[in-house]
């Protein structure tokens, strides 16, 4: 069910990113679907992306070494273990993982806390594309 993403997966991954942005009222200037597909394509080309697939792609994780750059699950598949499975796969292949999430994304912070991550830093978001405050979390084996 978890496998490396292929170039043709960029469209579905881009749609998962866009779906999250469209459903999240505190993201004021979401990227377009085309921008999200392009972003997904670049991450796939770098070999960073693994997908959770069950007939269709239900979620993905993008990881550059020990840094998780993205972990998103389709709305229809949330709370069904997809994110946990992707994160568990990443944990199996690392002694430490680092990620950033939006400070306003309380459900993500709760999820990562349950998975053993701890907060190490917060910012005002001025250095991010979206200009949204964020939180750095770390997990160690």
NORDAJO-V642472 format. One record per backbone hydrogen bond with DSSP energy under -0.5 kcal/mol. CO is the residue of the C=O (numbers start at 1). NH is the residue of the N-H. If there is no record, write none. Layout:
CO/NH  CO/NH
//
This chain:
1/3  1/53  3/51  6/9  7/10  8/11  9/13  10/14  11/15  12/16  13/17  14/18  15/19  16/20  17/21  18/22  19/23  20/24  21/24  23/25  24/27  26/28  32/36  33/37  34/38  35/39  36/40  37/41  38/42  39/43  40/44  41/45  42/46  43/48  44/47  48/63  49/5  50/61  51/3  51/53  52/58  52/59  54/56  56/54  58/74  59/52  60/72  61/50  62/69  62/70  63/65  64/67  66/68  66/98  67/64  67/69  68/100  70/62  72/60  74/77  74/78  75/78  77/80  77/82  81/85  82/86  83/87  84/88  85/89  86/90  87/91  88/92  89/93  90/93  91/94  95/141  97/139  98/68  99/137  101/135  102/105  104/106  105/109  106/110  107/111  108/112  109/113  110/114  111/115  112/117  113/116  118/138  121/136  123/134  125/128  133/103  133/104  134/123  135/101  136/120  136/121  137/99  138/118  139/97
//
